């Protein structure tokens, strides 16, 4: 009985060699399957990471502020609308104030211009400054062509640096009241036009000689005289009263000699006074 069992469990030399080969084949197959599984996992992980990097926005253009939770991205303050400013964390009233300022002052030429607005403090500016990207305004070369400020319209005025719709309307309103500008320096008297803006545009404008309306102190009515920005209603009344009481003025300088206006006012008004005949 024991001999039978021993013979059953005992392998011949050929059988032992076959068993060794079989075991080696099993090890090779298992090693290959393990490597393939590991390679497949690494490849899937690589694909996931690569896809994730494509789907996630670049930190250079979009970032979530840890303090406020705002989603900030590159923007041009000259093109941003009401909702765009509100998305940056400004209130509805603050956003409207920014747009109103832009319509009056014209373009923002550099990021620091935003600090001119009282609704933008240094803390808010530091939060958004890295995302401000102002597209440079392409200006046409009009170096030889200056603007006649006594004949131009609002569309032409808007082409001047620093002139928005608000300032353009103020310039036209002041021009109508004057009867035309008598000098380009006079443009600086326009309400809402600061010295900085005037310095930018003064070399791009001119006044054509004789292109403004003249006043006749011996003929024009009190209403006509009083409608001029340099003549008050009281002064206009005094001029008419004097000419009706004493007679026509012989010289425009009589306005000073009769104490109707000051010397300084006469200097400003003189270009608008028609010489007495």
C-alpha positions in Angstrom: 0.0 0.0 0.0 2.8 2.4 0.9 4.6 1.5 -2.3 1.6 2.5 -4.3 1.3 5.8 -2.6 5.0 6.5 -3.0 4.9 5.6 -6.7 1.9 7.9 -7.1 3.6 10.9 -5.5 7.0 10.3 -7.0 7.8 12.2 -10.3 10.1 11.1 -13.0 13.0 13.3 -14.2 10.9 14.3 -17.2 7.9 15.1 -15.1 9.9 17.2 -12.7 11.4 19.3 -15.6 7.9 19.8 -17.0 6.6 20.9 -13.6 9.5 23.5 -13.3 8.7 24.8 -16.8 5.0 25.1 -15.9 5.8 27.0 -12.7 8.1 29.4 -14.6 5.4 30.0 -17.2 2.9 30.7 -14.4 5.3 33.2 -12.8 5.9 35.0 -16.1 2.2 35.3 -16.9 1.5 36.6 -13.3 4.3 39.1 -13.6 3.0 40.4 -17.0 -0.5 40.7 -15.7 0.7 42.6 -12.7 2.8 45.0 -14.8 -0.1 45.6 -17.2 -2.5 46.3 -14.4 -0.1 48.8 -12.8 0.7 50.4 -16.1 -3.0 50.8 -16.9 -3.6 52.4 -13.5 -0.8 54.9 -14.0 -2.0 55.7 -17.5 -5.5 56.4 -16.3 -4.2 58.5 -13.4 -2.0 60.5 -15.9 -5.0 61.0 -18.2 -7.1 62.2 -15.3 -4.4 64.7 -14.1 -3.9 65.9 -17.6 -7.6 66.4 -18.3 -8.0 68.1 -14.9 -5.2 70.6 -15.8 -7.0 71.4 -19.1 -10.4 71.9 -17.4 -9.2 74.0 -14.5 -8.7 77.7 -15.3 -5.2 79.1 -15.2 -4.2 80.8 -11.9 -2.8 83.6 -14.0 -6.2 84.6 -15.3 -8.7 83.4 -12.7 -8.4 83.1 -9.0 -10.8 82.7 -6.1 -10.1 85.2 -3.3 -9.9 83.4 0.0 -11.3 86.3 1.9 -14.4 87.2 -0.1 -14.9 84.2 -2.3 -15.0 86.4 -5.4 -14.1 84.9 -8.8 -11.6 87.4 -10.3 -10.5 87.4 -13.8 -8.7 89.7 -16.3 -10.8 92.8 -17.3 -10.6 96.1 -19.1 -12.2 98.9 -16.9 -13.0 100.8 -20.1 -15.3 98.0 -21.3 -16.8 96.6 -18.1 -20.5 97.1 -17.6 -22.6 97.5 -14.5 -22.9 93.8 -13.8 -19.2 93.3 -14.4 -18.3 95.8 -11.7 -20.8 94.2 -9.3 -19.1 90.8 -9.9 -15.9 92.3 -8.7 -17.5 93.0 -5.4 -18.8 96.6 -5.9 -22.3 97.5 -4.8 -24.9 98.5 -7.4 -24.5 102.1 -6.4 -20.7 102.0 -6.5 -20.7 100.3 -10.0 -23.0 103.0 -11.3 -20.7 105.7 -9.9 -17.7 104.1 -11.7 -19.6 104.0 -15.0 -20.7 107.6 -14.5 -17.2 108.8 -13.8 -16.0 107.0 -17.0 -18.6 108.7 -19.1 -17.5 112.1 -17.8 -13.7 111.7 -17.7 -13.3 109.3 -20.7 -10.9 106.4 -20.7 -8.9 104.8 -17.9 -5.4 105.0 -19.4 -3.6 103.0 -16.6 -4.7 100.9 -13.6 -3.8 103.7 -11.1 -6.6 105.9 -12.6 -9.1 103.8 -10.6 -7.7 105.2 -7.4 -9.2 108.6 -8.5 -12.6 107.2 -7.7 -13.7 107.6 -4.1 -15.5 104.2 -4.3 -12.2 102.4 -5.0 -10.0 102.4 -1.9 -6.4 101.0 -1.7 -7.6 97.7 -0.2 -10.0 97.1 -3.1 -7.4 98.3 -5.6 -4.8 95.9 -4.3 -7.3 93.1 -4.6 -8.1 93.7 -8.3 -5.0 95.4 -9.7 -3.3 92.3 -11.0 -6.3 91.5 -13.1 -6.6 95.0 -14.8 -5.6 94.7 -18.4 -6.2 97.9 -20.4 -6.3 97.5 -24.1 -4.3 100.4 -25.6 -6.5 102.8 -27.5 -5.4 102.9 -31.2 -5.4 106.5 -32.2 -5.4 107.6 -35.8 -2.7 110.0 -36.8 -4.4 113.4 -36.9 -1.2 115.3 -36.1 -1.8 117.8 -38.9 -5.6 118.2 -38.3 -6.7 120.3 -35.3 -10.3 120.6 -34.2 -12.1 123.9 -34.5 -14.0 124.1 -31.2 -16.5 126.6 -32.6 -17.8 124.3 -35.3 -17.2 120.8 -34.1 -20.0 118.5 -32.8 -20.1 116.1 -29.8 -18.9 113.2 -32.0 -15.7 115.1 -32.8 -15.1 116.2 -29.3 -15.3 112.6 -28.0 -12.2 111.8 -30.1 -10.2 114.2 -27.8 -8.3 112.5 -24.9 -10.1 112.8 -21.6 -13.4 113.9 -23.2 -16.5 111.8 -22.4 -20.1 112.4 -23.3 -20.6 114.5 -20.1 -17.7 116.9 -20.8 -18.6 117.1 -24.5 -22.1 118.3 -23.7 -20.8 120.8 -21.2 -18.4 122.2 -23.8 -21.2 122.6 -26.3 -23.5 124.2 -23.7 -20.9 126.7 -22.7 -20.1 127.5 -26.4 -23.8 128.2 -27.1 -24.0 130.5 -24.1 -20.9 132.5 -25.1 -21.8 132.7 -28.8 -18.6 130.8 -29.5 -15.1 130.7 -28.0 -12.8 133.6 -28.7 -9.7 131.7 -27.6 -8.8 128.1 -27.0 -7.7 129.0 -23.5 -11.3 129.9 -22.8 -12.2 126.3 -23.1 -10.6 125.7 -19.7 -13.5 127.7 -18.1 -15.9 124.9 -19.1 -17.6 123.4 -16.0 -16.2 119.9 -15.2 -13.1 120.3 -17.4 -10.0 120.1 -15.2 -6.6 121.5 -15.9 -5.1 118.1 -16.5 -7.6 117.3 -19.4 -7.2 120.8 -20.9 -3.4 120.3 -21.0 -4.0 117.1 -23.0 -6.2 118.7 -25.6 -5.0 122.3 -26.0 -2.6 121.5 -28.8 -5.3 119.6 -30.7 -7.8 122.5 -30.9 -8.0 125.9 -32.4 -10.4 128.9 -32.7 -11.1 130.4 -36.1 -10.8 134.2 -36.0 -14.2 136.0 -36.0 -16.2 132.7 -35.5 -18.0 134.0 -32.3 -21.1 136.2 -31.9 -20.6 139.8 -31.0 -22.7 141.9 -28.7 -23.9 145.5 -29.5 -24.2 147.4 -26.2 -26.2 150.1 -28.0 -28.7 147.8 -29.7 -29.0 144.4 -27.9 -31.8 143.9 -25.4 -31.4 143.3 -21.7 -32.3 139.7 -22.2 -29.6 139.2 -25.0 -26.9 141.0 -22.9 -27.8 139.1 -19.7 -27.7 135.7 -21.4 -24.0 136.0 -21.9 -22.0 134.2 -19.2 -19.8 137.2 -18.5 -22.7 139.6 -18.0 -25.0 139.3 -15.0 -28.7 140.2 -15.2 -28.1 143.3 -13.0 -25.2 144.5 -15.2 -27.4 144.0 -18.3 -30.1 146.0 -16.7 -27.7 148.8 -15.8 -26.3 149.0 -19.4 -29.7 149.3 -20.9 -30.8 151.9 -18.3 -27.6 154.0 -18.9 -28.0 154.1 -22.7 -31.7 155.0 -22.4 -31.0 157.7 -19.8 -27.7 159.2 -20.9 -27.7 158.2 -24.5 -25.7 155.7 -26.7 -22.2 154.7 -25.6 -19.5 156.3 -27.6 -16.9 153.7 -26.7 -17.1 150.2 -25.4 -14.6 151.4 -22.7 -17.5 153.5 -21.3 -18.7 150.4 -19.5 -15.6 150.7 -17.3 -15.6 154.5 -17.0 -19.2 154.5 -15.9 -18.5 151.8 -13.3 -20.8 149.3 -15.0 -18.2 146.6 -15.1 -14.6 146.1 -13.7 -11.4 146.3 -15.7 -10.8 142.6 -15.3 -14.3 141.8 -16.6 -13.9 144.2 -19.5 -10.7 142.4 -20.6 -12.6 139.1 -20.7 -15.7 140.7 -22.4 -13.9 143.0 -24.9 -13.5 140.3 -27.7 -17.3 139.9 -27.6 -18.1 143.6 -27.9 -18.9 145.1 -31.3 -17.0 148.4 -31.8 -19.2 151.4 -31.4 -19.9 153.2 -34.7 
